[in-house]
Amino acid sequence: MSASKSGSVGSSVDVERLCGLLAGRRVAVLTGAGVSTDSGIPDYRGPASPPRTPMTYQQFVGDAAFRQRYWARNHIGWRAMDGSRPNAAHRALARLERAGVVIGLITQNVDLLHTKAGHRRVIDLHGTYARVRCLGCEALISRMTLAARLEAANPGFAALATATGVEVAPDADAVVADTESFRMVDCARCGGMLKPDIVYFGENVPKERVTASFELVDAADALLVAGSSLTVMSGLRFVRHAAKQGKPVAIVNRGHTRGDDLATLTVDTGCASALTTLADTMSGVERIRPAQPKWQT
């Protein structure tokens, strides 16, 4: 499966090969944090990224101090994510969907930037920053609604933290040192524990999203991975699934990925330039009428 792999790093020849590989095929896309770095959202494992230790599901539900720290940091960080805007990579993938090349997209990101870019067929595999779920009664509320309640419970906290300058981290988080005075709030309906509607490390992706993602890959002729190191099985399983079916797998990412050995082609470069060139090239070819995946019927 690896005979056509690129031997150079991010050259124009690599991108030409990418265009050739995907031409005439219905493409499913899997994206990771690397597509959003140009929008100011840092990643976890990029070559230039500092070491980060994300909070686990077990820490969040099992330790009030961890939850307090999370909500204090999120109270600042979610605003930065909400204000972020799609970059050239997101726009290029949306163009490819409109051109009939891309039939759907699976994203491991929680930033909603593909949706903001106009992409219509998006599976938010790990959820999004914009909703909060009660672990007691399963009620869903918007992050904006919770922000108002947290601001009322912690007047001036956000303004003070922002004024002193903060580093925004992945997953709608921000680096805030003093969180001990921050007051959390519970579900207004049942008093249960509130948690972002995001899949944490140590937590399972909802089965319906996994099923929909496999069905999307099944409906495609090729899989394009953009901006993901594929370190966690959450995304790697779809690469393995496509490769097992004998479908071409192309990976565009800075640095090595866990799926490189399964790829037909790897392009070691940033997503924005490569995907923009891909969209410029593929949008000019004859439109392909995509098959309707089961999850869209």
SETIMI-704337 format. One record per residue (C-alpha): residue in three letters; chain; x, y, z. Coordinates in steps of 0.001 Angstrom, whole numbers, padded with zeros to 6 digits. Example, Ala and Ser with C-alpha at 12.3 -4.5 7.8 and 13.67 -1.06 7.14 Angstrom:
! residues 2
<ALA; A; <012300; -004500; 007800>>
<SER; A; <013670; -001060; 007140>>
This chain:
! residues 297
<MET; A; <000000; 000000; 000000>>
<SER; A; <003012; 002307; 000447>>
<ALA; A; <004646; 002100; -002982>>
<SER; A; <003545; 005608; -003990>>
<LYS; A; <004674; 007356; -000817>>
<SER; A; <006387; 010676; -001131>>
<GLY; A; <010107; 010753; -000556>>
<SER; A; <010448; 014517; -000133>>
<VAL; A; <009009; 017017; 002274>>
<GLY; A; <006069; 019116; 001152>>
<SER; A; <007271; 019670; -002418>>
<SER; A; <005047; 020775; -005289>>
<VAL; A; <005530; 017288; -006699>>
<ASP; A; <003948; 015844; -003557>>
<VAL; A; <000867; 018025; -003975>>
<GLU; A; <000640; 017099; -007651>>
<ARG; A; <000672; 013448; -006616>>
<LEU; A; <-002041; 014196; -004089>>
<CYS; A; <-004216; 015740; -006785>>
<GLY; A; <-003581; 012788; -009074>>
<LEU; A; <-004381; 010259; -006380>>
<LEU; A; <-007736; 011821; -005504>>
<ALA; A; <-008842; 012809; -009012>>
<GLY; A; <-012088; 011143; -010044>>
<ARG; A; <-012678; 009705; -006595>>
<ARG; A; <-015274; 010426; -003931>>
<VAL; A; <-013243; 011505; -000931>>
<ALA; A; <-013937; 011222; 002789>>
<VAL; A; <-011851; 013519; 004989>>
<LEU; A; <-010523; 013079; 008524>>
<THR; A; <-009081; 016193; 010161>>
<GLY; A; <-007129; 016923; 013316>>
<ALA; A; <-005703; 019912; 015156>>
<GLY; A; <-003211; 020703; 012390>>
<VAL; A; <-005928; 022221; 010215>>
<SER; A; <-006750; 024788; 012908>>
<THR; A; <-003315; 026014; 013962>>
<ASP; A; <-003441; 028798; 011355>>
<SER; A; <-006629; 029993; 013077>>
<GLY; A; <-004680; 030531; 016292>>
<ILE; A; <-005734; 027290; 017996>>
<PRO; A; <-002666; 025322; 019153>>
<ASP; A; <-002343; 021585; 018744>>
<TYR; A; <-001204; 018868; 021131>>
<ARG; A; <001493; 017070; 019177>>
<GLY; A; <002789; 019314; 016401>>
<PRO; A; <006582; 019536; 015906>>
<ALA; A; <006677; 022978; 017553>>
<SER; A; <004085; 022315; 020263>>
<PRO; A; <005097; 022347; 023935>>
<PRO; A; <004360; 019235; 026006>>
<ARG; A; <000729; 019216; 027144>>
<THR; A; <-001124; 016919; 029526>>
<PRO; A; <-004863; 016997; 028790>>
<MET; A; <-007343; 016337; 031570>>
<THR; A; <-008862; 012867; 031570>>
<TYR; A; <-012496; 011966; 032046>>
<GLN; A; <-011620; 010184; 035287>>
<GLN; A; <-009940; 013300; 036689>>
<PHE; A; <-012853; 015530; 035724>>
<VAL; A; <-015621; 013435; 037275>>
<GLY; A; <-013574; 012154; 040225>>
<ASP; A; <-011879; 015271; 041615>>
<ALA; A; <-013601; 018577; 042385>>
<ALA; A; <-010246; 020408; 042306>>
<PHE; A; <-009649; 019260; 038720>>
<ARG; A; <-013159; 020370; 037724>>
<GLN; A; <-012689; 023750; 039364>>
<ARG; A; <-009395; 024264; 037548>>
<TYR; A; <-010951; 023204; 034263>>
<TRP; A; <-013985; 025481; 034459>>
<ALA; A; <-011882; 028469; 035533>>
<ARG; A; <-009567; 028001; 032562>>
<ASN; A; <-012404; 027184; 030184>>
<HIS; A; <-014287; 030301; 031293>>
<ILE; A; <-011491; 032240; 029582>>
<GLY; A; <-010439; 029866; 026814>>
<TRP; A; <-013823; 029128; 025274>>
<ARG; A; <-014174; 032792; 024307>>
<ALA; A; <-010997; 032630; 022241>>
<MET; A; <-012208; 029489; 020489>>
<ASP; A; <-015649; 030993; 019891>>
<GLY; A; <-014010; 034011; 018288>>
<SER; A; <-011693; 031994; 016041>>
<ARG; A; <-012292; 031997; 012304>>
<PRO; A; <-011724; 029403; 009562>>
<ASN; A; <-008418; 029547; 007741>>
<ALA; A; <-007463; 028581; 004192>>
<ALA; A; <-007456; 024859; 005035>>
<HIS; A; <-011061; 024897; 006248>>
<ARG; A; <-012169; 026981; 003279>>
<ALA; A; <-010406; 024671; 000822>>
<LEU; A; <-012141; 021579; 002197>>
<ALA; A; <-015513; 023361; 002032>>
<ARG; A; <-014796; 024228; -001601>>
<LEU; A; <-013999; 020590; -002330>>
<GLU; A; <-017324; 019591; -000826>>
<ARG; A; <-019175; 022122; -002966>>
<ALA; A; <-017307; 020794; -006013>>
<GLY; A; <-018588; 017300; -005275>>
<VAL; A; <-015133; 015878; -004561>>
<VAL; A; <-015481; 015577; -000777>>
<ILE; A; <-018602; 013666; 000292>>
<GLY; A; <-018228; 014272; 004011>>
<LEU; A; <-015807; 015109; 006776>>
<ILE; A; <-014948; 013619; 010161>>
<THR; A; <-013168; 016009; 012509>>
<GLN; A; <-011427; 015271; 015786>>
<ASN; A; <-011494; 019004; 016562>>
<VAL; A; <-014067; 020653; 018811>>
<ASP; A; <-013710; 024168; 017369>>
<LEU; A; <-016612; 024127; 014843>>
<LEU; A; <-014376; 025792; 012238>>
<HIS; A; <-015401; 023409; 009456>>
<THR; A; <-019031; 024337; 010055>>
<LYS; A; <-018131; 028029; 010200>>
<ALA; A; <-016372; 027623; 006836>>
<GLY; A; <-019600; 026398; 005283>>
<HIS; A; <-018972; 022656; 005324>>
<ARG; A; <-022347; 020917; 005483>>
<ARG; A; <-021546; 017238; 006070>>
<VAL; A; <-019481; 017258; 009246>>
<ILE; A; <-019250; 014596; 011941>>
<ASP; A; <-017919; 016243; 015122>>
<LEU; A; <-016354; 013050; 016426>>
<HIS; A; <-015310; 014480; 019783>>
<GLY; A; <-018200; 016917; 020215>>
<THR; A; <-017876; 020721; 020249>>
<TYR; A; <-016945; 023467; 022671>>
<ALA; A; <-020327; 025176; 022191>>
<ARG; A; <-022469; 022792; 024264>>
<VAL; A; <-022479; 021591; 027872>>
<ARG; A; <-024097; 018386; 029108>>
<CYS; A; <-025446; 017462; 032541>>
<LEU; A; <-024110; 014075; 033604>>
<GLY; A; <-027206; 013624; 035756>>
<CYS; A; <-030256; 014363; 033617>>
<GLU; A; <-028469; 014604; 030213>>
<ALA; A; <-029795; 018132; 029645>>
<LEU; A; <-027883; 020126; 027020>>
<ILE; A; <-027277; 023864; 027291>>
<SER; A; <-025233; 026267; 025206>>
<ARG; A; <-021802; 027337; 026394>>
<MET; A; <-023019; 030935; 026111>>
<THR; A; <-025792; 030240; 028618>>
<LEU; A; <-023339; 028684; 031050>>
<ALA; A; <-020954; 031616; 030577>>
<ALA; A; <-023585; 033999; 031901>>
<ARG; A; <-024138; 031848; 034997>>
<LEU; A; <-020400; 031495; 035642>>
<GLU; A; <-019881; 035233; 035216>>
<ALA; A; <-022612; 035925; 037769>>
<ALA; A; <-020924; 033522; 040201>>
<ASN; A; <-017447; 034951; 039497>>
<PRO; A; <-017849; 038668; 038752>>
<GLY; A; <-014760; 040192; 037187>>
<PHE; A; <-012825; 036922; 036931>>
<ALA; A; <-012745; 036825; 033123>>
<ALA; A; <-011856; 040505; 032795>>
<LEU; A; <-009005; 040229; 035296>>
<ALA; A; <-007528; 037091; 033744>>
<THR; A; <-007730; 038508; 030244>>
<ALA; A; <-006185; 041813; 031309>>
<THR; A; <-003115; 040057; 032697>>
<GLY; A; <-002692; 038031; 029497>>
<VAL; A; <-003304; 034318; 029044>>
<GLU; A; <-002059; 031586; 026766>>
<VAL; A; <-004859; 029744; 025001>>
<ALA; A; <-004439; 025974; 024988>>
<PRO; A; <-006309; 023310; 022975>>
<ASP; A; <-009870; 022195; 023736>>
<ALA; A; <-011176; 025660; 024678>>
<ASP; A; <-008735; 025858; 027575>>
<ALA; A; <-006537; 028717; 028781>>
<VAL; A; <-003510; 028818; 031044>>
<VAL; A; <-004757; 030524; 034221>>
<ALA; A; <-002649; 030098; 037348>>
<ASP; A; <-005016; 031224; 040117>>
<THR; A; <-008163; 029114; 040018>>
<GLU; A; <-008717; 028304; 043712>>
<SER; A; <-011294; 031040; 044224>>
<PHE; A; <-013340; 030148; 041147>>
<ARG; A; <-016920; 029057; 041880>>
<MET; A; <-018479; 026297; 039788>>
<VAL; A; <-022187; 025949; 039078>>
<ASP; A; <-024342; 022839; 038737>>
<CYS; A; <-027193; 021899; 036424>>
<ALA; A; <-030075; 024356; 036865>>
<ARG; A; <-032579; 021558; 036248>>
<CYS; A; <-031405; 018734; 038524>>
<GLY; A; <-028302; 019977; 040353>>
<GLY; A; <-026123; 017440; 038542>>
<MET; A; <-022523; 017783; 037412>>
<LEU; A; <-021962; 019799; 034225>>
<LYS; A; <-019375; 018741; 031670>>
<PRO; A; <-018467; 020146; 028254>>
<ASP; A; <-020070; 018084; 025504>>
<ILE; A; <-016570; 017014; 024477>>
<VAL; A; <-015095; 013510; 024511>>
<TYR; A; <-012248; 013511; 027023>>
<PHE; A; <-009236; 011230; 027091>>
<GLY; A; <-010379; 008010; 028755>>
<GLU; A; <-013950; 008489; 027530>>
<ASN; A; <-015641; 006637; 024663>>
<VAL; A; <-016871; 008370; 021506>>
<PRO; A; <-020665; 007909; 021229>>
<LYS; A; <-021453; 004821; 019152>>
<GLU; A; <-023680; 006660; 016693>>
<ARG; A; <-020829; 008978; 015702>>
<VAL; A; <-018447; 006060; 015225>>
<THR; A; <-021010; 004213; 013111>>
<ALA; A; <-021679; 007294; 010986>>
<SER; A; <-017947; 007771; 010451>>
<PHE; A; <-017411; 004194; 009294>>
<GLU; A; <-020375; 004541; 006934>>
<LEU; A; <-018855; 007682; 005464>>
<VAL; A; <-015555; 005911; 004819>>
<ASP; A; <-017460; 002993; 003291>>
<ALA; A; <-019253; 005362; 000898>>
<ALA; A; <-016008; 006977; -000272>>
<ASP; A; <-013413; 005852; -002810>>
<ALA; A; <-010499; 007383; -000885>>
<LEU; A; <-009649; 008838; 002527>>
<LEU; A; <-007792; 012113; 003007>>
<VAL; A; <-006284; 012771; 006444>>
<ALA; A; <-005387; 016401; 007151>>
<GLY; A; <-003553; 017755; 010175>>
<SER; A; <-003659; 014697; 012426>>
<SER; A; <-000803; 012703; 013912>>
<LEU; A; <-003261; 009804; 014340>>
<THR; A; <-001745; 009135; 017746>>
<VAL; A; <-005023; 008032; 019295>>
<MET; A; <-007162; 005161; 018043>>
<SER; A; <-010167; 007477; 017765>>
<GLY; A; <-008949; 008604; 014334>>
<LEU; A; <-006502; 005852; 013380>>
<ARG; A; <-009253; 003240; 013189>>
<PHE; A; <-010748; 004941; 010131>>
<VAL; A; <-007392; 004885; 008363>>
<ARG; A; <-007070; 001198; 009141>>
<HIS; A; <-010611; 000620; 007912>>
<ALA; A; <-009974; 002351; 004574>>
<ALA; A; <-006645; 000585; 004088>>
<LYS; A; <-008214; -002797; 004830>>
<GLN; A; <-010738; -002126; 002074>>
<GLY; A; <-007922; -001350; -000353>>
<LYS; A; <-008870; 002324; -000657>>
<PRO; A; <-006174; 004950; -001199>>
<VAL; A; <-005226; 006879; 001947>>
<ALA; A; <-003499; 010249; 001629>>
<ILE; A; <-002064; 012045; 004681>>
<VAL; A; <-001194; 015749; 004777>>
<ASN; A; <000503; 016607; 008062>>
<ARG; A; <003626; 018198; 009478>>
<GLY; A; <005781; 015396; 010792>>
<HIS; A; <005342; 011656; 011214>>
<THR; A; <001947; 010106; 011869>>
<ARG; A; <000940; 006772; 013288>>
<GLY; A; <-000825; 005970; 010009>>
<ASP; A; <002109; 006551; 007652>>
<ASP; A; <002716; 002835; 007094>>
<LEU; A; <-000885; 002452; 005899>>
<ALA; A; <-000847; 005474; 003611>>
<THR; A; <-000639; 005442; -000154>>
<LEU; A; <000809; 008952; -000078>>
<THR; A; <002147; 011180; 002693>>
<VAL; A; <002792; 014902; 002282>>
<ASP; A; <004859; 016434; 005073>>
<THR; A; <003676; 020039; 005009>>
<GLY; A; <001144; 022449; 006445>>
<CYS; A; <-002470; 021937; 005526>>
<ALA; A; <-003364; 025404; 004264>>
<SER; A; <-001128; 025537; 001200>>
<ALA; A; <-001536; 021892; 000209>>
<LEU; A; <-005316; 021864; 000558>>
<THR; A; <-005683; 025202; -001218>>
<THR; A; <-003724; 023843; -004181>>
<LEU; A; <-005819; 020679; -004076>>
<ALA; A; <-009044; 022716; -004114>>
<ASP; A; <-007794; 024964; -006915>>
<THR; A; <-006995; 021898; -009011>>
<MET; A; <-009905; 019637; -008163>>
<SER; A; <-012592; 022318; -008300>>
<GLY; A; <-011863; 022691; -011988>>
<VAL; A; <-012470; 019067; -012896>>
<GLU; A; <-015799; 017568; -013819>>
<ARG; A; <-018121; 017482; -010821>>
<ILE; A; <-018660; 014095; -009249>>
<ARG; A; <-022100; 013287; -007958>>
<PRO; A; <-021428; 011893; -004471>>
<ALA; A; <-023177; 008819; -003202>>
<GLN; A; <-025520; 009603; -000324>>
<PRO; A; <-024028; 008031; 002821>>
<LYS; A; <-026448; 006236; 005134>>
<TRP; A; <-025882; 008819; 007855>>
<GLN; A; <-027301; 011513; 005574>>
<THR; A; <-030494; 009646; 004612>>
